Amino acid sequence: MKRKSGAQDVKPDTSKPTAIFDASEGRAYTVSVALPGSIITNALTPELKTLLAGRIARALAVFCVDEIVVFDDGQNKQRKGAGEHYHQADGGFTGFSDPNYFLMHVLSYLETPPFLRPFLFPLHPDLRFAGSLPSLDMPHHLKSHEWCRYREGVTIKKPVEGEKSKKSKKRNREESQSKEASMVDVGLPQKFSVPAAIPPDTRVTIKLPQDSDIPASGDGPAACSVVAPSTPREEVGYYWGYSVRAASSLSAVITECTYSGGYDLTIGTSERGSPIADLGRHTPDGGQVPRFNHMLVVFGGVAGLEVAVEADSELQKMGVKEPKELFDYWVNLCPGQGSRTIRTEEAVWLGLMGLREVVVNRGRK
């Protein structure tokens, strides 16, 4: 029997990405990941160090992680002679001397929308190979022809008097009569102004007026409002990238949490933990994972989280002996692994994939 031809026979166009982020409702919960910057020391060259950071950034973007915390686990000892050539040649490369900073630097660069990078990131040896990494292509990495009421922008200097049009002069006089304003470049032909005095080259998240309310680009800057970076997520549900935070120790990851009320669901990872698959079905006490506002998932370095506990003076004062004492759940990401070790950048992918069901079903909207 021949199959009838019709719309169902039309093949999808696979020449371009078709997975579009669907923002249907606001999202209150957040997901944070913490890992040690010492993982950078295992990569021997600047190229490999950059590639490692890029793999982590891709995982954060794919699984909509809201915060990445880079902590010091006391293992950032530089190999003897390692990186001497690069220090002498570059003068500012930190991949060997300060792995924590290097990882944060590259992660921050990749999270920033491409058109903003020239404003916010001066040329630096840490970023020499970052341009060759795969794009994160997150929802806030908007192109000039794409419309969204929320955009990332950068404050710019106001044009000198001779460059202003008559309409622009009139608009600026009106603004000065009310309150001081700052101009913002959001990657569109039209420039925008916000009713606040913000230093130039400052990154801001703005909310634009409706598309039909935006005047032509020749009519001077259009008014918009500055909002918190979390607003697109909370109001509409957009994934709006990740923030990057440094922590001086493992305990500081938790105690210096920037969210109100702290992390209410913490998960540590180790090959000595319970199978991660069990979390999606039940907890060790037979119940479900509780609903959460702010989840934290912590990954260890080459020697695991045990060395981070030993290097943490605050935890030693408290008498903490094992890292599992710090977390609500202590999970094994890949029971029966075939390789003797799982690298941290691999563990991040495994962990976030394994916890996806918990995030979607147990996060408070």
C-alpha positions as CSV (number, residue, x, y, z in Angstrom):
1,M,0.0,0.0,0.0
2,K,1.5,3.3,-1.1
3,R,1.8,6.1,1.5
4,K,-0.1,9.3,0.7
5,S,2.1,12.2,0.0
6,G,1.6,15.4,1.9
7,A,3.0,17.7,4.6
8,Q,4.3,14.7,6.5
9,D,6.7,13.9,3.7
10,V,8.4,17.3,3.9
11,K,11.9,16.8,5.3
12,P,13.1,19.2,8.0
13,D,15.7,21.7,7.1
14,T,18.8,20.6,9.1
15,S,21.2,23.1,7.6
16,K,20.5,25.5,10.5
17,P,19.9,25.0,14.2
18,T,16.2,24.5,15.0
19,A,16.2,24.1,18.8
20,I,14.8,27.5,19.9
21,F,14.7,28.2,23.6
22,D,11.0,28.4,24.6
23,A,10.3,31.0,27.3
24,S,6.7,30.2,28.4
25,E,6.5,31.2,32.0
26,G,8.7,32.8,34.7
27,R,11.2,30.7,36.6
28,A,12.1,31.5,40.2
29,Y,14.5,28.6,40.9
30,T,18.2,28.7,40.1
31,V,20.9,26.1,39.5
32,S,24.5,26.7,40.6
33,V,27.6,24.7,39.9
34,A,30.8,24.8,41.8
35,L,34.2,23.3,40.8
36,P,37.9,24.0,41.6
37,G,40.0,26.1,39.4
38,S,42.8,23.6,39.9
39,I,41.5,21.5,37.1
40,I,43.2,24.0,34.7
41,T,46.6,22.8,36.0
42,N,46.1,19.4,34.4
43,A,46.1,20.9,30.9
44,L,49.7,21.4,29.7
45,T,49.4,24.2,27.2
46,P,47.4,27.5,26.9
47,E,45.4,26.0,24.0
48,L,44.3,22.9,26.1
49,K,43.5,25.1,29.1
50,T,41.3,27.2,27.0
51,L,39.6,24.2,25.4
52,L,38.9,22.7,28.9
53,A,37.2,26.0,30.0
54,G,35.2,26.0,26.8
55,R,33.9,22.5,27.4
56,I,32.7,23.5,30.9
57,A,31.0,26.7,29.5
58,R,29.2,24.6,26.9
59,A,27.8,22.3,29.6
60,L,26.7,25.3,31.7
61,A,24.9,26.8,28.7
62,V,23.2,23.6,27.5
63,F,21.8,22.8,30.9
64,C,20.8,26.4,31.8
65,V,23.1,26.9,34.8
66,D,22.6,30.2,36.4
67,E,25.7,30.5,38.5
68,I,29.2,29.0,38.3
69,V,31.4,29.2,41.4
70,V,35.2,28.6,41.0
71,F,36.7,27.7,44.4
72,D,40.2,27.1,45.6
73,D,40.8,23.5,46.8
74,G,44.4,24.0,47.7
75,Q,45.7,22.1,44.7
76,N,46.9,25.0,42.5
77,K,50.6,24.2,42.8
78,Q,52.4,24.9,39.5
79,R,54.6,22.1,38.1
80,K,58.2,23.0,38.2
81,G,59.2,24.8,35.0
82,A,55.6,24.7,33.7
83,G,54.6,27.8,31.8
84,E,57.9,29.7,32.1
85,H,58.1,30.3,28.4
86,Y,54.5,31.7,28.3
87,H,55.1,34.0,31.2
88,Q,58.1,35.5,29.6
89,A,56.5,35.8,26.2
90,D,53.1,37.1,27.3
91,G,53.6,38.8,30.6
92,G,49.9,38.4,31.6
93,F,48.9,34.8,31.0
94,T,47.4,33.4,34.2
95,G,46.7,29.8,33.2
96,F,49.8,28.6,35.0
97,S,50.2,31.2,37.8
98,D,46.5,31.6,38.8
99,P,44.3,28.8,37.4
100,N,41.2,30.1,39.3
101,Y,41.4,33.5,37.7
102,F,42.1,32.0,34.3
103,L,39.0,29.8,34.4
104,M,36.8,32.7,35.6
105,H,38.2,35.0,33.0
106,V,37.5,32.6,30.1
107,L,34.0,31.6,31.4
108,S,33.0,35.3,31.8
109,Y,34.2,36.1,28.3
110,L,32.3,33.3,26.7
111,E,29.1,34.1,28.6
112,T,29.2,37.7,27.4
113,P,27.3,38.5,24.1
114,P,29.8,38.7,21.3
115,F,29.1,42.3,20.3
116,L,29.8,43.4,23.9
117,R,33.2,41.7,24.2
118,P,35.2,44.5,22.6
119,F,33.8,47.0,25.1
120,L,34.3,44.8,28.2
121,F,37.3,42.6,27.5
122,P,40.6,44.3,26.5
123,L,43.1,42.2,24.6
124,H,44.6,39.7,27.1
125,P,46.8,36.6,26.7
126,D,44.2,34.6,28.6
127,L,41.8,35.1,25.7
128,R,44.2,34.4,22.9
129,F,42.5,31.1,21.9
130,A,39.0,31.8,23.2
131,G,37.9,32.9,19.7
132,S,38.3,29.4,18.4
133,L,35.9,27.9,21.0
134,P,32.4,26.8,20.0
135,S,29.8,29.5,20.5
136,L,27.5,29.2,23.5
137,D,24.7,30.8,21.4
138,M,22.5,31.5,24.5
139,P,19.1,33.3,24.4
140,H,20.7,36.6,25.3
141,H,23.3,36.3,22.6
142,L,20.9,38.1,20.2
143,K,21.8,39.1,16.7
144,S,20.9,42.6,15.3
145,H,17.9,41.2,13.4
146,E,16.4,39.3,16.3
147,W,13.8,40.9,18.6
148,C,13.5,40.4,22.3
149,R,12.2,42.9,24.9
150,Y,15.2,42.1,27.1
151,R,18.7,42.7,25.8
152,E,22.2,43.0,27.2
153,G,23.9,46.3,26.5
154,V,26.8,48.5,27.4
155,T,26.8,52.1,28.5
156,I,28.5,54.4,26.0
157,K,29.7,58.0,26.1
158,K,27.3,60.6,24.9
159,P,28.1,62.1,21.5
160,V,29.7,65.5,21.4
161,E,27.6,68.5,20.7
162,G,28.5,68.8,17.0
163,E,27.4,65.2,16.3
164,K,23.9,65.6,17.7
165,S,20.9,66.1,15.4
166,K,18.2,68.7,16.2
167,K,15.9,66.0,17.3
168,S,18.6,64.4,19.4
169,K,19.3,67.8,21.0
170,K,15.7,68.3,21.9
171,R,15.4,64.8,23.4
172,N,18.6,65.4,25.4
173,R,17.3,68.7,26.8
174,E,14.1,66.9,27.9
175,E,16.1,64.2,29.6
176,S,18.4,66.7,31.4
177,Q,15.3,68.5,32.7
178,S,14.1,65.4,34.3
179,K,17.1,63.4,35.4
180,E,20.5,62.5,34.2
181,A,20.5,59.7,31.6
182,S,23.0,57.3,30.2
183,M,23.2,56.0,26.6
184,V,23.2,52.3,26.0
185,D,24.3,50.2,23.0
186,V,22.3,47.0,22.8
187,G,23.5,45.8,19.4
188,L,20.7,47.4,17.4
189,P,20.9,50.3,14.9
190,Q,18.9,52.4,17.4
191,K,20.6,53.6,20.6
192,F,18.7,53.7,23.9
193,S,18.8,55.9,27.0
194,V,18.2,54.9,30.6
195,P,17.2,57.4,33.3
196,A,20.3,56.8,35.5
197,A,23.9,58.0,35.6
198,I,26.0,54.9,34.8
199,P,29.7,55.0,34.0
200,P,30.6,54.2,30.4
201,D,31.6,50.6,29.5
202,T,29.3,49.1,32.1
203,R,27.3,46.1,31.2
204,V,23.5,46.4,31.9
205,T,20.4,44.4,31.3
206,I,17.6,46.5,29.8
207,K,13.9,46.1,29.0
208,L,12.9,47.7,25.8
209,P,9.5,49.3,24.9
210,Q,7.3,47.4,22.5
211,D,8.7,47.1,19.0
212,S,6.1,49.5,17.6
213,D,7.0,52.1,20.2
214,I,10.7,52.4,19.2
215,P,11.4,55.4,17.0
216,A,13.5,55.4,13.9
217,S,17.3,55.3,14.5
218,G,17.7,58.9,13.3
219,D,15.3,60.3,15.9
220,G,17.7,60.0,18.7
221,P,18.0,57.5,21.6
222,A,14.8,55.7,22.7
223,A,13.9,55.4,26.3
224,C,14.2,52.0,28.1
225,S,14.6,50.8,31.6
226,V,17.5,49.0,33.4
227,V,16.5,45.7,35.1
228,A,18.2,43.1,37.2
229,P,20.0,40.3,35.2
230,S,17.5,37.9,36.8
231,T,14.4,39.7,35.5
232,P,14.2,37.9,32.1
233,R,14.3,34.6,33.9
234,E,11.8,35.6,36.7
235,E,9.3,37.4,34.5
236,V,9.3,35.3,31.3
237,G,11.5,32.3,31.9
238,Y,14.4,33.2,29.6
239,Y,17.7,31.5,30.3
240,W,19.9,34.6,30.6
241,G,23.3,33.2,31.0
242,Y,25.4,32.5,34.1
243,S,27.1,34.7,36.7
244,V,30.7,33.8,37.7
245,R,31.8,34.0,41.4
246,A,35.0,33.2,43.1
247,A,35.3,31.4,46.5
248,S,38.4,31.1,48.6
249,S,37.5,27.6,49.8
250,L,34.9,24.9,49.7
251,S,33.1,26.2,52.7
252,A,33.0,29.7,51.2
253,V,31.1,28.3,48.2
254,I,28.1,27.7,50.6
255,T,28.5,30.5,53.2
256,E,29.0,33.3,50.6
257,C,26.0,32.4,48.6
258,T,24.5,35.5,47.0
259,Y,20.9,34.2,47.0
260,S,18.5,35.2,49.7
261,G,18.2,32.3,52.1
262,G,21.2,30.5,50.7
263,Y,21.2,27.2,48.8
264,D,18.3,25.0,50.0
265,L,19.4,21.9,48.0
266,T,23.1,20.9,47.9
267,I,24.5,17.9,46.0
268,G,28.1,16.7,46.2
269,T,29.6,14.3,43.7
270,S,31.9,11.4,44.3
271,E,32.5,7.9,43.0
272,R,31.8,6.8,46.6
273,G,28.3,8.3,46.6
274,S,24.9,6.7,45.9
275,P,23.9,6.2,42.2
276,I,22.6,9.5,40.8
277,A,19.7,7.7,39.1
278,D,18.2,7.0,42.5
279,L,17.6,10.8,43.0
280,G,15.1,10.9,40.2
281,R,13.0,8.1,41.8
282,H,13.6,8.3,45.5
283,T,16.0,9.5,48.1
284,P,18.0,7.3,50.5
285,D,15.2,7.7,53.1
286,G,12.5,6.6,50.6
287,G,11.1,10.0,49.9
288,Q,11.3,12.5,47.0
289,V,13.9,15.2,46.6
290,P,12.3,18.2,48.2
291,R,11.3,21.2,46.1
292,F,14.0,23.8,46.0
293,N,14.6,27.5,45.3
294,H,18.4,27.4,44.8
295,M,20.2,24.2,43.9
296,L,24.0,23.8,44.3
297,V,26.0,21.0,42.6
298,V,29.6,20.7,43.6
299,F,32.3,18.8,41.6
300,G,35.8,17.9,42.8
301,G,39.1,18.1,41.0
302,V,41.6,15.3,40.3
303,A,41.8,14.2,43.9
304,G,38.1,14.7,44.7
305,L,36.4,16.9,47.2
306,E,38.3,15.2,50.1
307,V,41.4,17.4,49.5
308,A,39.3,20.5,49.4
309,V,38.0,19.7,52.9
310,E,41.5,19.1,54.2
311,A,42.7,22.4,52.7
312,D,39.8,24.4,54.2
313,S,40.8,25.8,57.6
314,E,37.2,26.7,58.5
315,L,36.0,23.1,58.0
316,Q,38.9,21.8,60.0
317,K,37.9,24.0,62.9
318,M,34.4,22.7,62.7
319,G,35.7,19.1,62.8
320,V,34.4,18.2,59.3
321,K,36.2,15.0,58.2
322,E,34.4,14.0,55.1
323,P,32.9,16.1,52.3
324,K,29.6,14.3,52.3
325,E,28.8,15.9,55.7
326,L,28.4,19.2,53.8
327,F,25.7,18.2,51.4
328,D,22.1,17.0,51.4
329,Y,22.9,14.3,48.9
330,W,26.2,12.6,48.0
331,V,25.9,11.0,44.6
332,N,27.9,8.8,42.2
333,L,27.6,10.2,38.6
334,C,28.5,7.0,36.8
335,P,28.4,3.7,38.7
336,G,30.4,1.0,37.2
337,Q,32.6,3.4,35.2
338,G,34.9,1.8,32.7
339,S,37.8,4.3,33.1
340,R,39.6,4.6,36.3
341,T,38.9,8.3,36.5
342,I,36.2,10.7,35.2
343,R,37.6,14.2,34.4
344,T,35.8,17.1,36.0
345,E,34.7,18.6,32.6
346,E,33.2,15.1,31.9
347,A,31.6,14.9,35.3
348,V,29.8,18.3,34.8
349,W,28.1,16.9,31.7
350,L,27.2,13.6,33.4
351,G,26.0,15.3,36.5
352,L,23.8,18.0,34.9
353,M,22.3,15.4,32.6
354,G,21.6,13.0,35.5
355,L,20.0,15.8,37.5
356,R,17.9,17.2,34.7
357,E,14.7,15.4,35.9
358,V,15.2,16.7,39.4
359,V,15.8,20.3,38.2
360,V,12.7,20.3,36.0
361,N,10.3,18.6,38.4
362,R,11.4,19.8,41.8
363,G,12.5,23.5,41.1
364,R,9.9,26.0,42.4
365,K,8.5,28.0,39.6
